[in-house]
Amino acid sequence: MCFNHLLSSNQPADDLEIPAIQLALLDARKRLLSIEEKLIELELAEIEDELQQNDPEAQLLLLRDKQRTYIMKLQGTLSPLRRFPTEILSLIFTFALPSWVRKGVSIDPSSDIWCISQVCRVWRAILCEGMQHLWSSIELDCMGVNGNGQSLITTLLELALQRSGTRPLSIKFYFSHKNKLGVLPESEKRCLAVLANESFRWKEVELRYIPIPALNSLSATVKSHMPLLSRLVIENIPVSLAADTPSTAEAFQVAPKLQHFSLSGYFRPARFYLPWSQL
């Protein structure tokens, strides 16, 4: 059938395919009715032992279920939702997503935005290409991540950054705070490196529980490469027991648009090299 490709996709049927689908629906409903009539006959009739061994009722039930599934797929191809303009679907997604998702994408495969983007090619294109603003605000929480989640977060982070296009980034990175010597898990190292490579797009950055050595390591990548950064929040810097803990943080020394800075934890503001005069 010329419309078979529609049964496993979310593409709308064109004007030539609609009549063929309607005829197929009519024929499928007739077959379903015939199967159901035979089932009724079996229920009312006395079934001989030989027939019971062949279990014709079970075969008819299987055929009926297959026919019902086929009818549902055919009906789905004619759904008005498939023909909605992209702008309308974008609006629906905006209202359907929880308010916190609209403010930023969580690097969590079970969150709504990731689930919706995997429904079909059309929806993925709308969310990933037409709604880049959703992907430009990223929240990466490593506090409860372990096992398979650790290997997945870098991939999801790279996907989110790719889908954000060239838009300025708002980033919240909550480190796991698992090592008293300030040594990051490999997954967090990779994520920090991926984000550092996008520092020229940083607009707002919030780092929570970032170890002092990790904070210092940013200097090599981001220093003098943050032309858009206007807001920087560094919270709950953990105490470091490492003997070689850096005494200063110089990564954010050059940030021409920085106007807001907030700090808490085991690191005094005086140790930060910042454009203090513009704050």
C-alpha positions in Angstrom: 0.0 0.0 0.0 1.2 3.5 -0.9 0.6 4.8 2.6 2.4 2.1 4.6 5.2 4.5 5.5 2.6 6.6 7.5 1.8 3.7 9.8 5.2 4.0 11.5 5.8 7.7 11.4 4.1 10.9 12.4 4.0 12.4 8.9 0.7 13.8 7.6 -1.1 12.1 4.8 -1.3 14.0 1.5 -4.4 14.6 -0.5 -3.9 11.5 -2.7 -3.2 9.2 0.3 -6.3 10.2 2.3 -8.9 8.4 0.1 -6.8 5.3 0.0 -6.5 5.3 3.8 -10.3 5.8 4.2 -11.0 2.8 1.9 -8.5 0.7 3.8 -10.2 1.7 7.1 -13.6 0.7 5.7 -12.2 -2.7 4.6 -10.4 -3.3 7.9 -13.6 -2.5 9.9 -15.5 -5.0 7.7 -12.9 -7.7 8.4 -13.0 -6.9 12.1 -16.8 -7.2 12.1 -16.6 -10.6 10.4 -14.0 -11.9 12.9 -16.2 -10.7 15.8 -19.2 -12.4 14.3 -17.3 -15.7 14.1 -16.2 -15.3 17.7 -19.8 -15.0 18.8 -20.8 -18.1 16.8 -18.0 -20.0 18.5 -19.2 -18.9 21.9 -22.8 -19.9 21.2 -22.0 -23.2 19.4 -21.0 -26.5 21.0 -17.4 -27.0 20.1 -16.3 -30.6 19.5 -13.2 -32.0 21.1 -11.3 -31.9 17.8 -12.1 -28.2 17.3 -11.1 -27.5 20.9 -7.7 -29.0 20.3 -7.1 -26.7 17.3 -8.3 -23.8 19.4 -10.0 -21.8 16.6 -11.2 -19.2 19.2 -7.6 -18.4 20.2 -6.7 -17.9 16.5 -9.7 -15.6 15.9 -8.9 -13.6 19.1 -5.4 -13.1 17.7 -6.7 -12.0 14.3 -9.1 -9.7 16.0 -6.4 -8.0 18.1 -4.2 -7.6 15.0 -7.1 -6.1 13.1 -7.9 -3.6 15.9 -4.2 -2.5 16.1 -4.2 -2.0 12.3 -7.4 0.1 12.5 -5.9 2.2 15.2 -2.8 2.9 13.1 -4.9 3.8 10.1 -7.0 6.2 12.2 -3.7 7.7 13.5 -2.6 8.6 9.9 -5.7 10.8 9.6 -5.2 12.6 12.9 -5.6 16.4 12.6 -2.6 16.7 14.9 -0.4 15.5 12.1 -1.5 18.4 9.9 -0.9 21.1 12.6 1.4 23.9 11.4 4.8 23.9 13.1 4.0 27.2 14.8 0.9 25.7 16.5 2.9 22.6 17.6 5.6 24.8 19.0 3.0 26.7 21.0 1.5 23.5 22.3 4.9 22.2 23.4 5.6 25.5 25.2 2.4 25.2 27.3 2.7 21.5 27.7 6.2 21.6 29.2 6.4 22.3 32.9 7.5 25.9 33.8 10.9 24.8 35.1 11.6 23.0 31.8 10.9 26.2 29.9 13.6 27.9 32.0 16.2 25.3 31.3 16.9 21.8 30.1 17.9 19.2 32.6 20.6 16.8 31.6 18.4 13.9 32.5 17.1 11.5 29.9 13.8 11.0 31.8 12.9 14.7 31.8 10.0 15.8 29.6 11.9 17.7 26.9 14.1 14.7 26.1 11.0 12.3 26.0 9.1 14.6 23.7 12.0 15.1 21.4 12.1 11.3 20.8 8.5 10.8 19.9 9.1 11.2 16.1 11.2 13.0 13.5 8.7 15.9 13.1 8.5 16.7 16.9 12.3 16.4 17.3 12.8 18.8 14.4 10.4 21.3 16.0 12.0 21.1 19.5 15.6 20.9 18.3 15.6 23.3 15.4 12.7 25.6 16.0 13.0 26.0 19.8 16.7 26.5 20.4 16.0 28.8 23.3 14.9 25.8 25.4 18.3 24.2 24.9 20.4 27.3 25.7 19.6 27.1 29.4 21.2 24.0 30.8 21.1 22.5 34.3 23.6 19.7 35.0 23.1 18.1 38.4 25.7 15.4 39.2 24.7 15.0 42.9 22.8 11.8 42.4 24.4 10.5 39.2 26.1 7.2 39.2 26.6 4.1 37.1 25.2 4.4 33.6 24.1 7.9 34.2 27.7 9.1 34.4 28.5 7.8 30.9 25.3 9.4 29.5 25.5 12.9 30.9 28.3 14.0 28.6 26.5 12.8 25.5 23.3 14.6 26.6 25.2 17.8 27.4 26.8 17.7 23.9 23.4 17.2 22.3 21.9 20.1 24.3 24.7 22.4 23.3 24.4 21.3 19.6 20.6 22.0 19.7 21.1 25.4 21.3 22.7 26.6 18.1 24.8 29.8 18.6 22.6 31.3 21.3 24.2 32.7 24.5 24.2 30.1 27.3 22.8 30.0 30.8 24.5 27.2 32.7 24.0 25.6 36.1 26.5 23.0 37.1 26.1 21.2 40.4 29.1 19.0 41.1 28.8 15.8 43.1 31.2 16.8 45.9 32.5 13.2 46.2 36.2 13.7 46.8 37.8 15.7 49.6 41.0 16.2 47.6 39.1 18.0 44.9 39.5 15.3 42.3 36.5 15.2 39.9 34.9 12.0 38.6 35.8 11.5 34.9 32.3 12.2 33.8 32.3 15.6 35.5 35.8 16.4 34.1 34.5 15.7 30.6 31.4 17.8 31.1 33.4 20.7 32.5 35.8 20.5 29.5 32.8 20.4 27.1 31.3 23.5 28.7 34.7 25.3 28.8 35.0 24.9 25.1 31.8 27.0 24.8 32.9 29.8 27.1 32.6 32.3 24.4 28.8 31.8 24.6 28.6 31.9 28.4 26.1 34.6 29.6 25.1 33.3 33.0 27.1 30.7 35.0 26.3 29.1 38.3 28.8 26.6 39.7 27.9 24.7 42.9 30.3 22.5 44.9 33.0 23.0 42.4 36.4 22.0 44.0 39.1 24.6 44.1 41.5 22.7 41.8 38.7 22.3 39.2 37.9 26.0 39.4 41.6 26.8 38.9 41.8 24.4 35.9 39.3 26.5 34.0 42.0 29.2 33.6 43.7 27.3 30.8 40.6 27.2 28.6 38.2 30.1 29.5 40.5 32.9 30.6 40.0 35.9 28.3 37.3 33.9 26.3 34.1 35.0 28.0 32.9 38.1 26.1 29.3 37.7 27.1 29.5 36.6 30.7 27.3 39.0 32.8 26.5 36.9 35.8 28.7 34.5 37.8 27.6 32.6 40.9 29.9 30.2 42.7 28.3 28.5 45.7 29.4 26.2 48.4 33.0 25.7 47.4 34.0 22.7 49.4 37.1 22.6 51.6 40.1 21.0 49.9 42.5 18.7 51.8 45.0 18.6 49.0 48.4 19.9 49.8 48.7 21.6 46.4 45.3 23.4 46.5 45.6 26.7 44.5 45.6 29.9 46.5 43.9 32.0 43.8 41.4 31.7 41.0 42.2 33.6 37.9 39.9 32.1 35.3 37.4 35.0 35.4 39.9 37.8 35.5 38.9 39.0 32.0 35.1 39.3 31.6 34.2 42.7 30.0 30.4 42.4 30.6 30.5 40.8 34.1 28.2 42.8 36.4 27.1 40.3 39.1 29.3 38.0 41.2 28.2 35.9 44.1 30.4 33.6 46.2 30.0 31.2 49.1 32.1 28.4 50.6 35.7 27.8 51.6 37.3 30.4 49.3 37.6 34.1 50.1 36.6 36.8 47.5 40.0 38.3 47.9 41.5 35.2 46.2 39.5 35.8 43.1 41.0 37.8 40.2 37.9 39.6 38.9 37.1 42.9 37.1 36.0 44.3 40.5 35.7 47.9 39.2 32.7 47.0 37.0 30.8 44.9 39.5 
